[in-house]
C-alpha cells in the first residue's frame, strides 16, 4: 500500500531578494564559475538563476556580491523547463550564513 508524502513546510521563511551572486563548482580539478542572481533566500538556502551547469547533490561555492564570505551549498533541485525555468536552481546552505541579504 503506497503512502502519500505530506508537505510539512519549509524550515525557514523565504524572502524575495534579487541580488547578484557568483557560483563556483570544482570539476575535474578545475574551478568553473558563472554569474547568478538570487530570486529568494532564507537562512537555509536560496533559489537562484544561473547559466552554470550543475546537477543535484553537487557542492558549490556561493559568493554573494554584497559579502566577502563565500558559502558552501548543495544543489537540491534544478528547473526542468516545464514547471520551472531550466536556469533556476535550489541551493541548500551547508553552514551558517555569515551575511544578511537585504532586499
C-alpha positions in Angstrom: 0.0 0.0 0.0 1.5 3.3 -1.1 1.6 6.2 1.4 1.4 9.8 0.3 4.2 12.1 1.4 2.9 15.2 3.2 4.5 18.6 2.8 5.5 19.7 6.3 6.5 23.3 5.3 9.9 24.9 5.0 12.5 25.0 7.7 12.7 28.8 7.5 10.8 31.7 5.9 11.9 32.7 2.4 12.3 36.4 1.5 12.1 37.5 -2.2 15.5 39.1 -2.8 17.1 39.8 -6.1 20.9 40.2 -5.6 23.9 39.4 -7.8 26.0 36.4 -6.8 28.5 34.1 -8.3 28.6 30.3 -8.2 31.7 28.2 -8.5 32.0 24.4 -8.9 35.0 22.2 -8.9 35.0 19.9 -11.9 37.9 17.5 -12.7 40.3 19.7 -10.6 39.2 22.9 -12.4 37.2 25.7 -11.0 34.2 26.7 -13.1 32.1 29.6 -12.3 29.2 31.7 -13.6 27.2 34.7 -12.6 23.9 34.2 -10.8 21.2 36.2 -9.0 19.1 35.2 -6.1 15.3 35.0 -6.6 14.6 34.3 -2.9 16.7 33.4 0.1 16.3 32.1 3.7 18.8 31.1 6.4 18.8 27.6 5.0 19.1 28.2 1.2 18.3 30.1 -1.9 16.6 29.9 -5.2 18.9 31.3 -7.9 19.0 31.9 -11.6 22.3 30.9 -13.3 23.7 29.5 -16.5 26.2 27.4 -14.6 25.7 23.7 -15.5 25.1 21.8 -12.2 23.5 18.6 -11.0 21.5 17.7 -7.9 23.8 16.8 -5.0 26.7 18.9 -6.4 28.6 21.1 -3.9 29.1 24.7 -5.0 30.6 27.9 -3.5 28.0 30.7 -3.3 29.6 34.2 -3.4 27.0 37.0 -2.9 28.3 40.2 -4.4 27.5 42.1 -1.1 29.7 39.8 1.0 33.3 38.8 1.3 32.3 35.4 2.8 31.7 32.6 0.3 29.3 29.9 1.5 29.3 26.2 0.6 26.0 24.9 -0.6 24.4 21.8 -2.2 22.2 21.8 -5.3 18.9 20.3 -4.1 16.8 20.8 -7.3 17.0 22.1 -10.8 14.3 23.6 -13.0 13.1 21.2 -15.6 11.9 23.7 -18.2 8.2 22.8 -17.6 7.2 23.8 -14.1 10.3 25.9 -13.6 12.8 27.6 -16.0 15.8 25.4 -16.6 18.2 28.1 -15.2 16.5 28.0 -11.8 18.4 26.1 -9.1 17.6 25.4 -5.5 20.5 25.6 -3.1 20.9 24.4 0.5 23.4 26.2 2.6 25.8 23.8 4.3 26.8 26.2 7.1 25.6 29.3 9.0 25.0 32.3 6.8 27.6 34.9 7.7 25.8 37.7 5.9 22.4 39.3 5.7 20.8 39.6 2.3 18.6 42.7 2.2 16.0 43.4 -0.4 
